[in-house]
Amino acid sequence: MEEALASYRHALALDPGLAEAHHNLGTVLLETGHLDEALDSFRRATAANPAYADAHENAGDALMQLGRVDEAVVSYERALHIRPDRVVACHSLANALAHLGRIEQALAAYRRAIALDPNCAELHNNLGGLLRACGRLDEAAACFRHALELDPRLAEAHANLGLAQRLQSRPREAQASCLRALELRPSYEPALTTLAEAYADTGDFAGAERCFRQVAAIDRDSPQACAGLSRLRKMTPRDSDWLGDAQRIAALPLPPRQEACLRYAMGKYFDDIADFEHAFDNFRRANELTKCTRPAHQPEAMTRIVDRIIDAEDGEWLRRTRTTPTGSPTGPPSGSERAVFIVGMLRSGTTLAEQILAAHPQVFGAGELPFWGAAADAVRSAPNDAVRQFRLESHAVTYLDSLASLAPGAVRVVDKMPGNFLSLGLIHAALPKARVIHLRRHPFDTCLSIYFQHLETALSYTNDLGDLARYYIDYARLMEHWHSTFPSGVILDVPYEALVQDPETWSRRMIEHIGLPWDRCCLDFHSSPRTVITASKWQVRQPITTAAVERWRNYQAHLGPLVGLLARDCA
């Protein structure tokens, strides 16, 4: 390297305007870690030859390593303007855009790179990673499988497929995918981390801890391992060694996502030990970092969506769905009572309610099924009432078939997708006998609990208390609309505070609401071996406690953006 540097510098002494020598000098400086000098060389190369695509691309690489991602994007775009067929530059541009949270542009750049090189397994894997981060799990899993068809030994794709499967509530498949990745790369940290989470999903917290500690043994600076350990139990002041590790790692120059996961964990630690000021400081830092990696939230868009639903899916519309002839081979709306929907805001007690119901011998808890989100888009985009009704009936049949395949012997199957509150009109029109359980929790506790969680799917409204307040208001008014539109007896409101203070009374009401006889197994829900992938996986395996009721009082000094929720009568 030293001889190479000397040769390029000698060349430049002979001809200071030689673009190739500036570029080649830059590549050696970049490889040896002299980033600022490398960037200067690439800049001199492009000044001497503005059409030098390699120099623009490598300047982008130097800027990425320097953390100047916005400038890196410009350099990659210049390289691609000169040479549109450069796959590596396109791939690098996609990575940079993803880093900035410019998701749609990043997806387009990945797809452009794949069009240039469709047989590159790494590109399909990276596209899948971004789709997974956006919550588009089925598309992500398809990308990972395609990557593995191209390269069955790509450990990254096996591990990423395992993560997608875990988020799809398929923990056994997730474990198998991670174990396959570890066969190929025995110390591959992402596979070990996902395997740990998959073990925790099934209640195997000891197995999860072993995996996290294995990661920490491989890399003592791993943010994922350090943060993961904090989620397996309630922390105490005796965990000061853990805090020291977390603070040491957080002080390193970490990418935003990695520092954020540690900050959420440190916030949890301080909240667990009742040091609320330090807790909020860390949660605020975590959310600010997370906002940098996600699309900007647009609260007006949610308000417009709710306005359209309220205007379109009213009582008159519901009466029409009962009478409109469609000629559908599936016949009129289904009379099945098998489906039970638990809805509400995130962190409102929906997982607890599902765990109670799923402890009943005749009930199967299916977790969070994404079916009605996609189905609602298809139905609402129909060109006329007849097509809309036909699609609605077809989706009802498809959905009930999917429930039958999930749990053939269950009398009731619980779909605990909180966001189904947006689709309740269509759900009730398609499945009028299905019952809905709506979890309600004090809006301050709800919004703070969301703000304090490191959510694995990209939800843009969760990282700002003002955005959370706006979202809560829209949610509350849509639920009021459904109450005024549906017949009585369809929706049971369950106050979280009442459920944890008097679990037997409210558990009985829920079981009665879904038309089943009472069974005392429902009071032993915390002993259930079923899979839980939400952030409540540890809590719902403990006996019921009222510790989280009025938790917001610990953070009153920080609640300014939420105060309007009570004024708007959203409590």
Secondary structure, DSSP 8 states (H G I E B T S, - for coil): -HHHHHHHHHHHHH-TT-HHHHHHHHHHHHHTT-HHHHHHHHHHHHHH-TT-HHHHHHHHHHHHHTT-HHHHHHHHHHHHHH-TT-HHHHHHHHHHHHHTT-HHHHHHHHHHHHHH-TT-HHHHHHHHHHHHHTT-HHHHHHHHHHHHHH-TT-HHHHHHHHHHHHHTT-HHHHHHHHHHHHHHSTT-HHHHHHHHHHHHHTT-HHHHHHHHHHHHHH-TT-HHHHHHHHTTS---GGGHHHHHHHHHHHTS---HHHHHHHHHHHHHHHHHTT-HHHHHHHHHHHHHHHHTTS----HHHHHHHHHHHHHHSSHHHHHHHHH-----TT-SS-----EEEEESSTTSSHHHHHHHHHTSTTEEE-----HHHHHHHHHHT-SSHHHHHHHHHHHHHHHHHHHHHH-TT-SEEEE--GGGGGGHHHHHHH-TT-EEEEEE--HHHHHHHHHTS--SS--GGGG-HHHHHHHHHHHHHHHHHHHHHS-TTSEEEEEHHHHHHSHHHHHHHHHHHTT----GGGGGGGG------STTTTGGGS----TTTTGGGGGGGG-GGGTHHHHTT--
